[in-house]
Amino acid sequence: MTSYIAIALVIFFVVMAFLVNLTPLGENTWLRVFFSVSALNFTLRASVPLILGALCGILCERTGIINIGIEGMMLAGAFAAFVAKTSTNHWPLMPSLLFGVAIALLVGGLMGLLHAIFSIRYRMDQIISGTVLIILAGGVSAYLFDRNAVAQGKFGAIAIPGLSQIPVLGEVLFTNPPLTYTALILVVVIHIGLFYTRWGLRSRACGEHPRAADTVGVNVNRFRYMNTVLGGMLAGLAGGFLVLEAVGQFQEGMTAGRGFISLAAMIFGNWMPFGAMGAALLFGYTQALQNELLLAGVTTVPRQFVSMIPYVVTIVAVSGFVGRVRPPAAEGKVYETEGESE
């Protein structure tokens, strides 16, 4: 039933986008706010870090590791990408940007490994471990941040030949920078990996019934390590997106709660890649509405209330659905093999 509603909403938005941008309906201020190409473009840009963060959470929690440290992993990736970019400003632009992406992935993976070590090796409460990562990333990035450093250049849009010429959809979906395309492709890849490969079956088994997985020869904790590191890499890439593709610079605390909104998207999407992407697009759309209302000069609603829209929608969505979705059964539970003495 939920999938049918989602499909109906997508069709409605596509039809309205065509009507508003290609007919005289576009003269209506409120319709432009809700369905203009600029609003849809901003929705996709705002959703990319949320999609990557939600995919991070899915990889971790599908194997049984709670990860509320996505915010910290994302911030660490952003700072690492900024340092890498400013250190290679003298390089040609594309190699410098790709080096920034690689460093963001590396640092995100290291943050994931740290979370896995705390959670698995030292059996730390996984909520506490995630909180430690957030504090660590915030403190280290603020202390080491050089406010005089400037990153020169960022990824530009790449138009896909033919598809980019489609009215409305071409400009929104097929004229984007590379990390945006990467995030959308990763949704498909991770969905196929989780539900149609041996790795995915074993990963889900580790999160649902680790004892049963262990009895058939699956190394539960190895899978948890591996997926938490992979998840950390995706969160690091989300941070790298902010610096290398969206903003172009680093600011203290620039993730601004995106890691927590990613968690909400993961829960709202029922730990499914496509569901999480849909939820991320919803939250991104609320940020786009905030932006469009401010640009349109709408004064009938106080600006402070307009700025609250994304966070209010996040709270309402999670509070309304948290009791209707079921997390992996072994989520947050330390797994010890029989006879383990440590």
HELIX and SHEET records of a PDB file:
HELIX    1   1 THR A    2  LEU A   22  1                                  21    
HELIX    2   2 PRO A   24  GLU A   27  5                                   4    
HELIX    3   3 THR A   29  PHE A   35  1                                   7    
HELIX    4   4 VAL A   37  ARG A   62  1                                  26    
HELIX    5   5 ILE A   70  SER A   87  1                                  18    
HELIX    6   6 LEU A   93  ALA A  116  1                                  24    
HELIX    7   7 ILE A  117  ARG A  121  3                                   5    
HELIX    8   8 GLN A  126  LEU A  144  1                                  19    
HELIX    9   9 LEU A  163  GLN A  165  5                                   3    
HELIX   10  10 LEU A  169  LEU A  173  1                                   5    
HELIX   11  11 PRO A  178  TYR A  196  1                                  19    
HELIX   12  12 ARG A  198  GLU A  208  1                                  11    
HELIX   13  13 PRO A  210  THR A  215  1                                   6    
HELIX   14  14 VAL A  220  PHE A  241  1                                  22    
HELIX   15  15 LEU A  242  ALA A  246  3                                   5    
HELIX   16  16 ARG A  258  PHE A  268  1                                  11    
HELIX   17  17 PRO A  273  LEU A  295  1                                  23    
HELIX   18  18 ARG A  303  PHE A  321  1                                  19    
SHEET    1   A 2 ILE A 158  ALA A 159  0                                        
SHEET    2   A 2 THR A 175  ASN A 176 -1                                        
END                                                                             
